[in-house]
Amino acid sequence: MQRIQDATHPENLAEQKALEKAGFTLEGVIRACEFRARKYRDGYLYSRLRDDPGPVVDNGSVTGSGNDASGEPSEH
């Protein structure tokens, strides 16, 4: 498998955090992708490619991708 992806709503911060912690990258906004409660809603598209760095495991716990918010390697 080369690619997996997931979409979430912009207000679902818990899912966004979980996806990023699992090594997913935010690709962008899917505009007006869902019609609910009589209005269109946007979504966020996340993906992970085979060659993307995965979550860093430290003493059995997942600590993130190893990169800080700028994409630079973080200090451990």
Secondary structure, DSSP 8 states (H G I E B T S, - for coil): --EEEEEE-TT-HHHHHHHHHTT-EEEEEEEEEEEETTEEEEEEEEEEETTS----EETTEE--SSB-TTSSB---
